[in-house]
């Protein structure tokens, strides 16, 4: 009986080990796909005509409050990239998913959502200034469709719907712009100049 219990314990430990390895591998794949999307967008920016910048995350800690003596504070960027093109400023938040929709954080108490509340609020603030066109670049890897959607249209979608996520059909119905791209082996080249020219013309 004791031998059987020990065997079960050993099997359980082995199973948990490989399960955790699998989960970590899948999470790494998802993270890598998101980083690849960001790199593809960055590499698609024509350095002769536009300035692209990826904002680095900047964690910090300060204070003296909890049992460890330190308050942990991580600053949250209002968006992760921006482009300056033809005297217009484009704050952008880039998202990529293998699924058919992207979850939206509507309240601070909600955790684990793909589109964060502070990103929505950051883009909203930016969009109040003249000469700024702010929004999301949403990449749906299964359909291989990538869209720009203006932050004002995202807010309108949230106000008019109680859904907890946004899918391709929603993006199209709320004035999403399909971005033209060409696949080069593994990576994509996006026609950002055509996208931004169209956004400027319609602004």
N, C-alpha and C positions, 0 to 999 in steps of 0.2 A: 504493500500500500504506500509506504513512504517513498519507495523507488518510483512508483507511478506519479506521485505528487511532484517529486523532484523533476521528473521528465517533463511534466506539464509546465512546471515553472521555467525550465530551460527553453522549452518550445515557445512559451509566452514571451520570454525575453528576446529570443531570436526574431519572433514575429514583430514585436514592437520595434526592434532595431531597424528591420528592413522597411517597416511601414513608415517610420520617421524619415528614413533615407529617401523613400519614394516621395513623401510629402515635401521635403526640403528640395528635392530635385524638380518637382513640378512648380514649386514657388519660384525657384531660380529661373526656370524656363519662362515663366510669366514675366518676371522682372527683366530678364534679358530681352524679351520681345518688346517690352516697353522702351527699354534703352535703345534698342535697334531702331525703333520708330523715331525716337528723338534724334538719333544720329542721322537717319535718312533725311529728316526735315532740315537739320542743320546743314548737311552736305548739299541740299537742294537750293540753298540760298546763294544767289549769285553775288559773290563778294564785290563785284564791280558796281552793282546797282543797289544792294541792300545790306544793312548791317543786322546780323543775327546774334543774339546773346542768350545763353542758357544761364539762368540765375542759380547759383549754387546754394544748397541748403546750408544753414548756419546754426547748428545747435549751440546752446549756451546754458550755463547754470549759474545761479547766484542766490543770495539770501541765506536765512538761517531759520528754519521753521519746523521741519519734520524730525523724526528720531535720529536721522543720520546727520542732522545739522545743516543740510543743504536742500534748498528748493530746486528741483529739476525743472528747467524751463527750455523748451525747444521752440525757436521762432518759426513761424509758418509763413512762407512766401505767399504773396497774394496771387501769383501765377508763376509758371516756371520758365517762361521764355518771352522774348519780345523781338520785334523786327522794326527797324526804321527804314522806310521806303517812300521815296517821292514826297518828302516832308510830312509823312503820316507815321503815326506811332501805332503799332499793333501788339498789344499785350496778348499773349497766347498761353493757354493751358492745354497740354497734349495728353490724350488718353488713347490707349489701345486695348482691345479686347478680342478674345477668340469667340466670345459669346455673341448673342444676338441683341443684347441691350447693355446699358451701363447704369448702375445704381446711383441714386442721387441722395445726398445727405440734406435733409430739410431742416433738421434740428440738431443742436450741439450734442444732445444725448444719444443720437444715433451714431453707431460706430461701424467701421469696416466698409463704408460706402466708397464707390470709385470716384465719383465727382463730389468733392468736399465743399462744405458750406463756406469755409473761409476763402476758397478759390472763387466761388460764385460772388461773394461779397467783394473780393478784391477786384475782380473784373468789372463789377457794377460801378465801383468807385472810379475806376480808370475811365470808363465809358462816359462819365459825366462831363469830361473835358473836351473842348473843341479840338478836332484834328486827331482824335484817338478812336480807333476801331478795335474793340476788344471781343474776344470770343474763345471758343474751344475748337481744337482740331481733334476730331473723333475718328479713330481708325478701327474699322470692323474687319478683322483679319479673315474671317470665314468667307465673307462675300467679296473681300478685297476692295471694299469701298471706303474712301476717306472723305470726310466732310469738314467744312468750316461752318460753325453756327454762331451767330452773334449772341453775345451775352444777354442782350435785351430780348431776344427771341427765346432763350433758355428760361429767363424769368417769366415771360408770358406763358410758356408751356407749363411751368410750375404753378402759376396762378390759375390756369384754366383746367388743370388736371390734378388728380390726387394720386397719380401713379408714383411708385417709388423708383422708377427707372425710365430711361429714354432709349428707344430703339431707332433703327434706320428710318422706318416709316414716319415716326414722330419728327425726326430731324428734317426729313424732306418736307413734311407738312408745315414745319415752322421755319421755312426759308433757308434750310441748310443748303450749302453750295458744295456740289461734288467736285473734288479736286482731281484734276487730270494727273496721271502718273504713268511712268514706264518702268517695268520690272527689268532689272539688270542682274541676271542670275538669282541671287538671294535678296538683294536690296532693291529699294525703289528710288526713283528720281521723280520728285513732285514739281509740277509747274507752278511755283509760288508767284512768279511775276504775273501770270495770267490771273491767278486768284486775287492778288492784291490790286491789280489794275481794275478788275471787276468790282471789288468792294469799294474802291475809291470812287469809281464812276457812279455807283448806286448810293453813295453816302449822302 
